[in-house]
């Protein structure tokens, strides 16, 4: 049986991954880019972008770096922001 500590780490990791996906999608939409446009510029297929945004699969670091670069983002900042949103959620 997994320890409570590892369960919390797994949950945190999932929330951060979800946050990264949300940030990338929001930035794509802010730039009025389609999934196809981002995919083409990143050398990926449109379905890969859809999988990232819907959390259908866990992308590689290389894939995330490509998408971040197309969107003009620093992947380290994206991860830091996603983690920060999990650790201190914004209230509406």
C-alpha positions as CSV (number, residue, x, y, z in Angstrom):
1,X,0.0,0.0,0.0
2,X,1.4,3.4,-0.9
3,X,2.3,5.8,1.9
4,X,0.3,8.9,2.5
5,X,3.4,10.9,1.6
6,X,3.8,9.3,-1.9
7,X,0.0,9.7,-2.5
8,X,0.3,13.4,-1.8
9,X,3.4,13.7,-4.1
10,X,1.5,11.9,-6.9
11,X,-1.5,14.2,-6.5
12,X,0.8,17.3,-6.5
13,X,2.5,16.0,-9.6
14,X,-0.8,15.4,-11.4
15,X,-2.0,18.9,-10.4
16,X,1.2,20.5,-11.8
17,X,0.9,18.6,-15.0
18,X,-2.7,19.7,-15.3
19,X,-1.6,23.3,-14.7
20,X,1.1,23.1,-17.4
21,X,-1.6,21.9,-19.9
22,X,-3.9,24.7,-18.9
23,X,-1.2,27.3,-19.2
24,X,-0.1,26.1,-22.6
25,X,-3.7,26.0,-23.9
26,X,-4.5,29.5,-22.5
27,X,-1.3,30.9,-24.1
28,X,-2.2,29.3,-27.5
29,X,-5.6,30.8,-27.4
30,X,-4.3,34.2,-26.3
31,X,-2.1,34.2,-29.4
32,X,-5.1,33.1,-31.6
33,X,-3.3,30.0,-32.8
34,X,-4.9,26.8,-33.7
35,X,-3.6,23.4,-32.6
36,X,-2.6,22.8,-36.2
37,X,-0.6,26.0,-36.4
38,X,1.3,25.2,-33.1
39,X,1.9,21.7,-34.1
40,X,3.2,22.7,-37.5
41,X,5.6,25.2,-36.1
42,X,6.8,22.8,-33.4
43,X,7.3,19.9,-35.9
44,X,4.5,17.9,-34.2
45,X,1.1,16.7,-35.3
46,X,-2.2,18.3,-34.2
47,X,-3.2,15.3,-32.2
48,X,-0.2,15.7,-30.0
49,X,-1.2,19.2,-29.1
50,X,-4.7,18.0,-28.4
51,X,-3.4,15.2,-26.1
52,X,-1.3,17.7,-24.2
53,X,-4.2,20.2,-23.7
54,X,-6.6,17.4,-22.7
55,X,-4.1,15.5,-20.6
56,X,-4.7,12.5,-22.8
57,X,-1.0,11.6,-22.6
58,X,2.1,12.7,-20.8
59,X,4.3,14.6,-23.2
60,X,8.1,14.3,-23.3
61,X,10.3,17.2,-22.2
62,X,11.3,17.6,-25.8
63,X,7.7,18.0,-26.9
64,X,7.0,20.5,-24.1
65,X,10.1,22.5,-25.0
66,X,9.0,22.7,-28.7
67,X,5.5,23.8,-27.8
68,X,6.7,26.4,-25.3
69,X,9.2,27.8,-27.8
70,X,6.4,28.2,-30.4
71,X,4.4,30.1,-27.8
72,X,7.3,32.2,-26.8
73,X,7.4,30.8,-23.3
74,X,10.1,29.5,-21.1
75,X,9.2,26.0,-20.0
76,X,10.8,26.5,-16.6
77,X,8.5,29.5,-16.0
78,X,5.5,27.5,-17.1
79,X,6.2,24.7,-14.6
80,X,7.0,27.2,-11.9
81,X,3.7,29.0,-12.5
82,X,1.7,25.7,-12.6
83,X,3.3,24.7,-9.3
84,X,2.7,28.1,-7.7
85,X,-1.0,27.9,-8.7
86,X,-1.3,24.5,-7.0
87,X,0.5,25.5,-3.8
88,X,-1.4,28.8,-3.5
89,X,-4.5,28.7,-5.7
90,X,-5.9,32.0,-6.9
91,X,-9.3,32.9,-5.7
92,X,-11.9,34.5,-7.9
